[in-house]
Amino acid sequence: SEAQAREMWTPVTLMPIRGYPGDLAALTPNFSTYALGWNVQDYRGVKLVLHGGAVFGVQTLVTLIPEKNVGLFLVINSEDGEAVLGLGWELVDHYLGAPRADWPAKFMAYVEERHAGALEAFEAETAEPADVGPSLPPEGYAGEYADPWYGPITIALEGSELTLDFRQTPGMKGTLEHWQYDTFRTRWSDETIEPAYVTFALDAEGEVAGITMKAVSPLADFSYDYHDLHFTPVAD
């Protein structure tokens, strides 16, 4: 119904404004909010209701301009997010009567620059790990751990290898390879899962007190929010 649609598009949560740099600066909104499953923000003085999505090999974008009675739906059979975003903003400009800005080309340049910077940072960080550690023999890290939000994981010694099993996520299992100090790097059996650093914190008795994680790549998708997890040992 009209009333339900209006409620669905009514902002509920304030969102941080993430400004675009350089040639994309004009796309930075004055306000950014989240409604019931929809982003609501402004652009060129009008309200936009929009949301995108993706799975492997496909990206989508829905953009509504309520006061113009316009709705746009884009689907591409690739993972080139810059293409769907650029085309989306190009179409919004068309229906607002704004001059063409060639947003696809500007998004492409932005992504290429961002990837180059991230690759440089990644190579600098991973070039020479310190030849220090680990503090414990492999069996000292093995055990049952849990995060208050995610739940249980198991770190086990299988032969000579430490393995990590996210028990509530089918297929999310792999080996831990020592990186430096008490930090290990995951090698997931499913190579589509973003690798992560797994860091063990030891207590005064030299036993594992907690585990934190961090995505290896600075460009890892936001859904790999390893940094929000804090695993602690589960009591026997």
The 8 nearest C-alpha neighbors of each residue, nearest first, counted from 0:
[[1, 3, 2, 4, 5, 6, 7, 8],
 [0, 2, 4, 3, 5, 6, 7, 8],
 [1, 3, 5, 0, 4, 6, 7, 8],
 [4, 2, 6, 0, 5, 1, 7, 8],
 [5, 3, 7, 1, 6, 2, 0, 8],
 [4, 6, 2, 8, 3, 7, 1, 9],
 [7, 5, 3, 9, 8, 4, 2, 35],
 [6, 8, 35, 4, 5, 9, 3, 34],
 [9, 7, 5, 6, 34, 4, 10, 35],
 [8, 10, 6, 34, 7, 5, 11, 35],
 [11, 9, 34, 33, 32, 12, 8, 39],
 [10, 12, 34, 33, 9, 13, 32, 35],
 [13, 11, 33, 32, 10, 14, 34, 31],
 [12, 14, 32, 31, 33, 15, 11, 10],
 [13, 15, 32, 31, 12, 16, 33, 30],
 [16, 14, 17, 31, 13, 32, 30, 18],
 [15, 17, 18, 31, 14, 30, 28, 27],
 [18, 16, 15, 19, 27, 28, 31, 14],
 [17, 19, 27, 16, 20, 24, 28, 26],
 [18, 20, 24, 23, 27, 17, 26, 21],
 [21, 19, 24, 23, 22, 18, 109, 27],
 [20, 22, 23, 24, 19, 109, 25, 105],
 [21, 23, 24, 20, 105, 25, 19, 109],
 [24, 22, 19, 21, 25, 20, 26, 105],
 [23, 25, 19, 20, 26, 21, 27, 22],
 [24, 26, 23, 27, 22, 19, 28, 42],
 [27, 25, 24, 23, 28, 19, 42, 18],
 [26, 28, 18, 25, 24, 19, 29, 17],
 [29, 27, 30, 41, 42, 26, 40, 31],
 [30, 28, 41, 27, 31, 40, 16, 42],
 [31, 29, 28, 40, 41, 32, 16, 14],
 [30, 32, 40, 14, 16, 39, 13, 28],
 [33, 31, 13, 14, 39, 12, 10, 38],
 [34, 32, 38, 12, 10, 37, 11, 39],
 [33, 35, 10, 11, 37, 9, 8, 36],
 [36, 34, 7, 37, 8, 33, 11, 9],
 [35, 37, 34, 38, 33, 7, 50, 8],
 [36, 38, 34, 35, 50, 33, 49, 39],
 [39, 37, 33, 49, 48, 32, 50, 34],
 [40, 38, 48, 32, 47, 33, 31, 37],
 [41, 39, 31, 47, 30, 46, 32, 28],
 [40, 42, 46, 45, 28, 47, 44, 30],
 [43, 41, 44, 45, 28, 46, 26, 40],
 [42, 44, 45, 41, 95, 46, 25, 28],
 [43, 45, 42, 41, 46, 29, 28, 47],
 [46, 44, 41, 42, 43, 47, 64, 66],
 [47, 45, 41, 40, 42, 64, 48, 44],
 [46, 48, 64, 40, 39, 41, 63, 49],
 [49, 47, 39, 63, 38, 62, 37, 64],
 [50, 48, 62, 38, 61, 37, 63, 47],
 [49, 51, 61, 37, 38, 60, 62, 52],
 [52, 50, 60, 59, 61, 49, 53, 58],
 [51, 53, 59, 58, 60, 50, 54, 57],
 [52, 54, 58, 57, 59, 55, 51, 78],
 [53, 55, 57, 56, 58, 52, 78, 59],
 [54, 56, 57, 53, 78, 77, 58, 76],
 [55, 57, 77, 78, 76, 54, 58, 53],
 [58, 56, 76, 77, 54, 53, 55, 75],
 [59, 57, 53, 75, 74, 52, 78, 77],
 [58, 60, 74, 52, 51, 73, 53, 75],
 [59, 61, 51, 73, 72, 50, 62, 52],
 [60, 62, 72, 49, 50, 71, 51, 73],
 [63, 61, 49, 71, 70, 48, 60, 72],
 [64, 62, 70, 48, 47, 69, 65, 49],
 [63, 65, 47, 69, 67, 66, 68, 70],
 [66, 64, 68, 67, 63, 69, 47, 46],
 [65, 67, 68, 64, 45, 46, 69, 63],
 [68, 66, 69, 65, 64, 94, 95, 63],
 [69, 67, 65, 66, 64, 70, 63, 94],
 [70, 68, 64, 67, 63, 65, 71, 94],
 [69, 71, 63, 62, 64, 72, 68, 61],
 [70, 72, 62, 61, 63, 73, 69, 87],
 [73, 71, 61, 60, 62, 70, 74, 59],
 [72, 74, 60, 59, 61, 71, 75, 83],
 [75, 73, 59, 58, 60, 76, 72, 57],
 [76, 74, 58, 77, 57, 59, 73, 83],
 [75, 77, 57, 56, 58, 74, 78, 79],
 [78, 76, 56, 57, 75, 79, 58, 55],
 [77, 79, 56, 80, 57, 58, 76, 55],
 [80, 78, 81, 82, 77, 83, 58, 75],
 [79, 81, 82, 83, 78, 84, 58, 77],
 [80, 82, 84, 106, 79, 83, 107, 85],
 [83, 81, 85, 80, 84, 79, 103, 86],
 [82, 84, 86, 80, 85, 81, 87, 73],
 [85, 83, 87, 81, 82, 86, 80, 88],
 [86, 84, 103, 102, 82, 87, 88, 83],
 [85, 87, 89, 83, 84, 88, 103, 82],
 [88, 86, 84, 90, 85, 89, 83, 91],
 [87, 89, 91, 90, 85, 86, 92, 84],
 [88, 90, 86, 92, 87, 91, 102, 85],
 [91, 89, 93, 87, 92, 88, 86, 94],
 [90, 92, 88, 94, 93, 89, 95, 87],
 [93, 91, 97, 95, 89, 90, 94, 96],
 [92, 94, 90, 96, 91, 95, 97, 89],
 [93, 95, 91, 96, 92, 90, 97, 69],
 [96, 94, 92, 93, 97, 91, 67, 43],
 [95, 97, 93, 94, 92, 98, 91, 99],
 [96, 98, 92, 95, 93, 99, 94, 91],
 [99, 97, 100, 96, 92, 93, 95, 89],
 [100, 98, 101, 97, 89, 92, 93, 102],
 [99, 101, 102, 98, 89, 92, 105, 97],
 [102, 100, 103, 104, 99, 105, 89, 85],
 [101, 103, 85, 105, 100, 104, 106, 89],
 [85, 104, 102, 106, 105, 101, 82, 86],
 [105, 103, 107, 106, 102, 101, 108, 85],
 [106, 104, 102, 108, 107, 103, 109, 22],
 [105, 107, 109, 103, 81, 108, 104, 102],
 [106, 108, 104, 110, 105, 109, 81, 103],
 [109, 107, 111, 105, 106, 110, 112, 104],
 [108, 110, 106, 112, 107, 111, 113, 105],
 [111, 109, 113, 107, 112, 108, 114, 106],
 [110, 112, 114, 108, 113, 109, 115, 107],
 [111, 113, 115, 109, 110, 114, 108, 116],
 [114, 112, 110, 116, 115, 111, 117, 109],
 [113, 115, 117, 111, 116, 112, 110, 118],
 [114, 116, 112, 118, 113, 117, 111, 119],
 [117, 115, 119, 113, 114, 118, 112, 120],
 [116, 118, 114, 120, 119, 115, 121, 217],
 [117, 119, 121, 115, 120, 116, 114, 122],
 [118, 120, 116, 122, 117, 121, 123, 115],
 [121, 119, 117, 123, 118, 122, 124, 116],
 [122, 120, 118, 124, 123, 119, 117, 125],
 [121, 123, 119, 125, 124, 120, 126, 118],
 [122, 124, 120, 126, 121, 125, 119, 127],
 [125, 123, 121, 122, 126, 120, 127, 128],
 [124, 126, 122, 123, 127, 121, 128, 120],
 [127, 125, 123, 122, 124, 128, 121, 129],
 [128, 126, 125, 129, 124, 123, 130, 122],
 [129, 127, 179, 125, 130, 126, 178, 124],
 [130, 128, 131, 179, 127, 180, 178, 132],
 [129, 131, 179, 128, 132, 180, 178, 127],
 [132, 130, 180, 129, 179, 133, 181, 134],
 [133, 131, 180, 134, 179, 181, 130, 135],
 [132, 134, 181, 180, 135, 131, 179, 177],
 [133, 135, 132, 181, 136, 180, 205, 131],
 [136, 134, 139, 133, 137, 140, 138, 132],
 [135, 137, 139, 138, 134, 133, 140, 141],
 [138, 136, 139, 140, 135, 161, 156, 141],
 [139, 137, 141, 140, 136, 156, 155, 135],
 [138, 140, 137, 136, 135, 141, 206, 207],
 [141, 139, 138, 137, 142, 207, 135, 154],
 [142, 140, 154, 155, 138, 139, 156, 137],
 [141, 143, 154, 153, 155, 144, 140, 232],
 [142, 144, 153, 233, 232, 152, 154, 145],
 [143, 145, 232, 233, 231, 152, 230, 151],
 [146, 144, 151, 230, 150, 231, 152, 233],
 [145, 147, 230, 150, 149, 229, 148, 228],
 [148, 146, 150, 149, 145, 230, 229, 228],
 [149, 147, 146, 150, 228, 145, 229, 227],
 [150, 148, 146, 147, 151, 145, 228, 167],
 [149, 151, 146, 145, 148, 147, 152, 167],
 [152, 150, 145, 144, 166, 146, 153, 149],
 [153, 151, 165, 144, 166, 164, 145, 143],
 [152, 154, 143, 164, 163, 142, 155, 144],
 [153, 155, 163, 141, 142, 162, 143, 164],
 [156, 154, 141, 162, 161, 157, 153, 142],
 [155, 157, 161, 160, 158, 138, 141, 162],
 [158, 156, 160, 159, 155, 161, 162, 174],
 [157, 159, 160, 156, 161, 155, 162, 137],
 [158, 160, 157, 156, 161, 137, 138, 162],
 [161, 159, 157, 158, 156, 162, 174, 175],
 [160, 162, 156, 175, 155, 174, 157, 137],
 [163, 161, 174, 155, 154, 173, 175, 160],
 [162, 164, 154, 173, 172, 153, 174, 165],
 [163, 165, 172, 153, 166, 152, 171, 154],
 [166, 164, 152, 168, 171, 167, 172, 163],
 [165, 167, 164, 152, 168, 151, 169, 153],
 [166, 168, 165, 169, 151, 150, 152, 149],
 [167, 169, 165, 166, 171, 170, 164, 172],
 [170, 168, 171, 167, 166, 165, 172, 164],
 [169, 171, 172, 168, 189, 188, 165, 164],
 [172, 170, 165, 169, 168, 164, 187, 173],
 [173, 171, 164, 163, 170, 187, 188, 165],
 [172, 174, 187, 188, 186, 163, 162, 185],
 [173, 175, 162, 186, 161, 185, 163, 187],
 [174, 176, 185, 161, 184, 183, 162, 186],
 [177, 175, 184, 183, 178, 185, 174, 186],
 [176, 178, 183, 179, 184, 182, 175, 133],
 [177, 179, 183, 182, 184, 176, 128, 180],
 [178, 180, 182, 129, 131, 128, 132, 181],
 [179, 181, 132, 131, 133, 182, 134, 178],
 [182, 180, 133, 199, 198, 179, 132, 134],
 [183, 181, 198, 179, 197, 180, 178, 199],
 [182, 184, 177, 178, 197, 176, 175, 196],
 [183, 185, 196, 176, 175, 195, 178, 197],
 [186, 184, 175, 194, 195, 174, 187, 176],
 [185, 187, 174, 173, 175, 194, 188, 184],
 [188, 186, 173, 189, 172, 190, 185, 174],
 [187, 189, 173, 190, 172, 186, 171, 170],
 [190, 188, 187, 191, 192, 170, 171, 172],
 [189, 191, 192, 187, 188, 193, 186, 194],
 [190, 192, 189, 193, 187, 188, 194, 55],
 [193, 191, 190, 189, 194, 187, 171, 223],
 [192, 194, 191, 195, 219, 214, 223, 190],
 [195, 193, 185, 215, 214, 192, 186, 187],
 [196, 194, 214, 215, 213, 185, 184, 197],
 [195, 197, 184, 213, 212, 183, 215, 214],
 [198, 196, 212, 183, 182, 211, 184, 195],
 [199, 197, 182, 211, 210, 181, 212, 183],
 [198, 200, 210, 181, 209, 182, 207, 201],
 [201, 199, 209, 208, 207, 210, 198, 202],
 [202, 200, 207, 206, 208, 205, 199, 203],
 [201, 203, 205, 204, 208, 206, 207, 200],
 [204, 202, 205, 201, 206, 208, 207, 200],
 [205, 203, 202, 206, 201, 207, 208, 200],
 [206, 204, 202, 201, 203, 207, 135, 134],
 [205, 207, 201, 202, 204, 208, 139, 203],
 [206, 208, 201, 209, 200, 202, 199, 140],
 [209, 207, 201, 202, 200, 231, 206, 232],
 [210, 208, 231, 200, 230, 207, 199, 232],
 [209, 211, 199, 230, 198, 229, 200, 231],
 [212, 210, 229, 198, 197, 228, 230, 199],
 [211, 213, 197, 225, 226, 196, 198, 195],
 [212, 214, 226, 196, 225, 195, 215, 197],
 [213, 215, 195, 216, 194, 196, 225, 219],
 [214, 216, 195, 194, 196, 213, 217, 193],
 [215, 217, 218, 219, 214, 121, 194, 193],
 [216, 218, 219, 117, 215, 121, 214, 120],
 [219, 217, 216, 220, 117, 114, 221, 214],
 [220, 218, 216, 217, 221, 214, 193, 223],
 [219, 221, 222, 223, 218, 224, 193, 217],
 [222, 220, 223, 224, 219, 218, 225, 214],
 [221, 223, 224, 220, 219, 225, 193, 214],
 [224, 222, 221, 225, 220, 219, 193, 214],
 [225, 223, 222, 226, 227, 221, 228, 214],
 [226, 224, 212, 213, 227, 228, 223, 214],
 [225, 227, 213, 212, 224, 228, 211, 214],
 [228, 226, 225, 224, 229, 212, 211, 213],
 [227, 229, 226, 225, 211, 146, 230, 212],
 [230, 228, 211, 146, 210, 231, 227, 209],
 [229, 231, 146, 145, 210, 209, 144, 228],
 [230, 232, 209, 144, 145, 208, 210, 233],
 [233, 231, 144, 143, 234, 145, 208, 209],
 [232, 234, 144, 143, 145, 235, 231, 142],
 [233, 235, 232, 143, 144, 231, 142, 145],
 [234, 233, 143, 232, 142, 144, 145, 231]]
